[in-house]
């Protein structure tokens, strides 16, 4: 197995980025990161690029909404979605190689037609991305595993309908919360898995991305069998630390997760 490159999803520190983007990225570099996963990058591509160059960081993967056509409701208000071409141009300027859609709502995975429509639209985005020298991907939560058609998780059906160039980022925490046996799932999805999200926490009844948990823990301290995946014979290019929410000092949680990864990966 090739050792994954360790990265961190910048959503984990989104309040800190808003308060002090350059200082926050400097702290990640001090922890030891050389690779990050950008999000919400279109509006601040110049600031991110300058800070990346200053601190020796790159963002080969990044998150951006690709399948939404209008605004998305968030706790902070309505998040606007730029045209795909604008997103891809910004990604190109930032040095991103793969733009990953992080979320399609649960009610859009209810039927076989829904799954087909999601796959077709992401395939269309993949064709657009090629014009910018980019690839696209999709990142799961729990609902793509709990929703099933003919007793199969919709994530598997979705993957089968994607163009071979379209990649997947498997969130190990949310896949496990959705009932997946992680190693068999990853083997089924195969070489299109470009990255895994490494996050942890207690698994308890009713855990769902519909209501983000407040008890996530540094990697290796919860119930998700992360080491089983990371020490397997799978080839996964990137292992990306992430917290949806962390009750403690987020930089400390990230540092503990980084140490877990460096110890596990050797």
C-alpha positions as CSV (number, residue, x, y, z in Angstrom):
1,X,0.0,0.0,0.0
2,X,1.3,3.5,-0.9
3,X,1.2,5.7,2.2
4,X,-1.5,8.3,1.9
5,X,-0.5,12.0,2.0
6,X,-1.9,13.6,5.2
7,X,-4.2,16.5,4.7
8,X,-6.8,18.5,6.6
9,X,-10.2,19.8,5.5
10,X,-10.2,23.6,6.1
11,X,-13.9,23.5,7.1
12,X,-12.7,22.1,10.4
13,X,-11.4,25.6,11.2
14,X,-13.9,27.8,9.3
15,X,-14.5,30.2,12.2
16,X,-10.8,30.6,12.7
17,X,-10.3,31.2,9.0
18,X,-12.8,34.0,9.0
19,X,-11.1,35.6,11.9
20,X,-7.5,35.2,10.8
21,X,-6.9,33.2,7.5
22,X,-3.2,33.6,7.3
23,X,-2.6,32.9,11.0
24,X,-4.8,29.9,11.0
25,X,-3.0,28.4,8.0
26,X,0.3,29.1,9.7
27,X,-0.8,27.0,12.7
28,X,-1.6,24.1,10.4
29,X,1.8,24.3,8.8
30,X,3.4,24.4,12.3
31,X,1.5,21.2,13.2
32,X,3.2,19.6,10.2
33,X,0.7,19.8,7.3
34,X,1.9,20.4,3.8
35,X,-1.4,19.5,2.2
36,X,-4.8,20.9,3.0
37,X,-8.3,20.6,1.5
38,X,-9.8,24.0,0.7
39,X,-13.5,24.9,0.9
40,X,-15.5,28.0,0.1
41,X,-12.4,29.1,-1.9
42,X,-14.0,31.0,-4.8
43,X,-14.5,34.2,-2.9
44,X,-11.0,34.2,-1.4
45,X,-8.8,32.5,-3.9
46,X,-6.2,35.2,-3.9
47,X,-5.9,35.3,-0.1
48,X,-5.6,31.5,0.1
49,X,-3.1,31.3,-2.7
50,X,-0.8,33.9,-1.1
51,X,-1.0,32.2,2.3
52,X,-0.4,28.8,0.8
53,X,2.7,30.0,-0.9
54,X,3.9,31.7,2.3
55,X,3.5,28.6,4.5
56,X,4.4,25.9,2.0
57,X,0.9,24.5,1.6
58,X,-0.9,23.0,-1.4
59,X,-4.6,22.0,-1.9
60,X,-4.7,19.1,-4.4
61,X,-8.3,18.4,-3.4
62,X,-11.0,21.0,-2.5
63,X,-14.7,21.1,-1.7
64,X,-17.3,23.1,-3.7
65,X,-21.0,22.6,-4.3
66,X,-21.3,21.5,-7.9
67,X,-24.8,19.9,-8.1
68,X,-26.7,22.8,-6.6
69,X,-28.2,25.4,-8.9
70,X,-29.4,27.9,-6.4
71,X,-28.5,29.0,-2.9
72,X,-28.2,26.5,0.0
73,X,-29.7,27.2,3.4
74,X,-27.1,27.2,6.2
75,X,-27.3,28.1,9.9
76,X,-25.7,31.4,9.0
77,X,-28.0,32.2,6.1
78,X,-28.2,31.5,2.4
79,X,-25.0,30.3,0.8
80,X,-24.7,31.3,-2.8
81,X,-23.4,28.8,-5.3
82,X,-21.2,30.2,-8.0
83,X,-21.5,28.9,-11.6
84,X,-19.4,25.8,-12.2
85,X,-17.1,27.6,-14.6
86,X,-16.2,30.2,-12.0
87,X,-15.5,27.5,-9.4
88,X,-13.3,25.6,-11.8
89,X,-11.4,28.7,-12.8
90,X,-10.8,29.5,-9.1
91,X,-9.7,25.9,-8.4
92,X,-7.3,26.1,-11.3
93,X,-5.8,29.4,-10.0
94,X,-5.3,27.8,-6.5
95,X,-3.6,24.7,-7.9
96,X,-6.4,22.3,-7.1
97,X,-6.6,19.1,-9.1
98,X,-9.9,17.6,-7.9
99,X,-13.0,19.5,-7.0
100,X,-15.2,17.5,-4.7
101,X,-18.9,18.1,-4.1
102,X,-19.4,17.7,-0.4
103,X,-23.2,17.3,0.0
104,X,-26.4,16.4,-1.8
105,X,-29.4,16.5,0.5
106,X,-31.0,13.2,1.7
107,X,-34.3,13.8,-0.1
108,X,-32.4,13.7,-3.4
109,X,-31.4,10.1,-3.0
110,X,-34.9,8.6,-2.5
111,X,-35.4,6.8,-5.8
112,X,-33.4,5.2,-8.6
113,X,-34.3,8.2,-10.8
114,X,-32.8,10.5,-8.1
115,X,-29.5,8.5,-8.1
116,X,-29.4,8.5,-11.9
117,X,-30.0,12.3,-12.0
118,X,-27.2,13.0,-9.5
119,X,-24.8,10.8,-11.4
120,X,-25.7,12.4,-14.8
121,X,-25.2,15.9,-13.4
122,X,-21.9,15.1,-11.8
123,X,-20.8,13.5,-15.1
124,X,-21.7,16.7,-16.8
125,X,-19.6,18.7,-14.4
126,X,-16.8,16.3,-15.1
127,X,-16.9,17.2,-18.7
128,X,-16.8,20.9,-17.9
129,X,-13.9,20.4,-15.5
130,X,-11.8,18.8,-18.2
131,X,-11.7,22.1,-20.0
132,X,-9.8,23.4,-17.0
133,X,-7.6,20.4,-16.6
134,X,-9.5,19.3,-13.5
135,X,-11.4,16.3,-12.2
136,X,-14.4,16.2,-10.0
137,X,-15.5,13.9,-7.1
138,X,-18.2,13.4,-4.5
139,X,-18.0,13.2,-0.7
140,X,-20.6,11.1,1.3
141,X,-22.4,11.5,4.5
142,X,-24.4,8.8,6.3
143,X,-27.6,9.1,4.2
144,X,-26.0,7.7,1.0
145,X,-25.4,4.5,3.0
146,X,-28.6,4.3,4.9
147,X,-30.8,5.0,1.8
148,X,-31.1,1.8,-0.1
149,X,-32.6,0.6,-3.4
150,X,-33.0,-3.1,-3.9
151,X,-31.2,-3.5,-0.6
152,X,-28.1,-1.8,-1.9
153,X,-26.8,1.6,-0.5
154,X,-27.4,4.3,-3.0
155,X,-23.7,5.3,-2.9
156,X,-22.8,2.0,-4.6
157,X,-25.5,2.5,-7.3
158,X,-24.3,6.1,-7.8
159,X,-20.7,5.0,-8.2
160,X,-21.7,2.5,-10.9
161,X,-23.3,5.3,-13.0
162,X,-20.4,7.7,-12.8
163,X,-18.0,8.4,-15.6
164,X,-14.7,6.5,-14.9
165,X,-13.0,9.9,-14.5
166,X,-15.2,10.9,-11.6
167,X,-13.7,10.2,-8.2
168,X,-15.0,9.6,-4.7
169,X,-13.9,10.8,-1.2
170,X,-15.2,8.4,1.4
171,X,-15.9,10.0,4.8
172,X,-15.1,7.1,7.1
173,X,-16.9,8.5,10.1
174,X,-20.2,9.1,8.2
175,X,-19.9,5.8,6.2
176,X,-19.5,3.9,9.5
177,X,-22.4,5.8,11.1
178,X,-24.5,4.8,8.0
179,X,-23.9,1.2,8.7
180,X,-21.1,0.4,6.2
181,X,-18.4,-2.2,6.7
182,X,-15.6,0.1,5.7
183,X,-13.1,-2.2,4.0
184,X,-15.6,-4.0,1.9
185,X,-17.2,-0.7,0.9
186,X,-13.8,0.8,-0.1
187,X,-13.0,-2.4,-2.1
188,X,-16.3,-2.1,-4.0
189,X,-15.7,1.5,-4.8
190,X,-12.2,0.6,-6.0
191,X,-9.6,2.9,-7.6
192,X,-12.0,5.9,-7.9
193,X,-11.5,6.6,-4.2
194,X,-9.1,9.5,-4.2
195,X,-9.3,10.3,-0.4
196,X,-10.8,9.3,2.9
197,X,-11.9,11.7,5.6
198,X,-10.4,10.7,8.9
199,X,-12.6,11.7,11.7
200,X,-13.7,9.9,14.8
201,X,-16.2,9.8,17.7
202,X,-18.6,7.6,19.6
203,X,-21.1,5.7,17.5
204,X,-24.5,6.0,19.1
205,X,-28.1,5.4,18.1
206,X,-29.5,8.2,15.8
207,X,-26.2,9.8,14.8
208,X,-26.8,11.6,11.5
209,X,-25.5,14.5,9.5
210,X,-29.0,16.0,9.6
211,X,-28.0,17.2,13.0
212,X,-24.2,17.5,13.3
213,X,-22.8,15.7,16.5
214,X,-21.1,17.7,19.2
215,X,-19.0,14.8,20.5
216,X,-16.5,14.1,17.7
217,X,-13.0,13.2,18.9
218,X,-9.5,13.3,17.5
219,X,-8.7,10.4,15.2
220,X,-8.0,7.2,17.0
221,X,-10.0,8.1,20.1
222,X,-13.5,7.1,19.0
223,X,-15.3,4.0,17.6
224,X,-14.5,4.3,13.9
225,X,-12.0,1.6,12.8
226,X,-9.7,4.0,11.1
227,X,-6.5,2.1,11.6
228,X,-8.0,-1.0,9.9
229,X,-8.4,1.1,6.7
230,X,-5.2,3.0,7.0
231,X,-3.1,-0.1,7.5
232,X,-4.9,-2.2,4.8
233,X,-3.6,-3.0,1.4
234,X,-5.8,-0.3,-0.2
235,X,-4.2,2.5,-2.2
236,X,-5.7,5.8,-1.0
237,X,-3.8,8.9,-2.1
238,X,-5.0,11.3,0.6
239,X,-6.0,10.9,4.3
240,X,-7.8,14.1,5.3
241,X,-8.4,15.0,8.9
242,X,-11.7,16.7,9.5
243,X,-14.1,17.8,12.3
244,X,-17.6,18.8,11.5
245,X,-17.6,20.2,15.1
246,X,-15.1,20.0,17.9
247,X,-15.9,21.1,21.5
248,X,-12.3,21.6,22.5
249,X,-9.5,23.6,20.9
250,X,-9.8,22.6,17.2
251,X,-6.1,23.1,16.5
252,X,-5.3,20.8,19.4
253,X,-7.8,18.2,18.1
254,X,-6.3,18.5,14.6
255,X,-2.7,18.1,16.0
256,X,-3.8,15.0,17.9
257,X,-5.3,13.5,14.7
258,X,-2.1,14.4,12.8
259,X,-0.1,12.5,15.4
260,X,-2.4,9.5,15.2
261,X,-2.0,9.4,11.4
262,X,1.8,9.8,11.4
263,X,2.1,7.0,14.1
264,X,-0.4,4.7,12.2
265,X,1.1,5.3,8.7
266,X,4.7,4.9,9.9
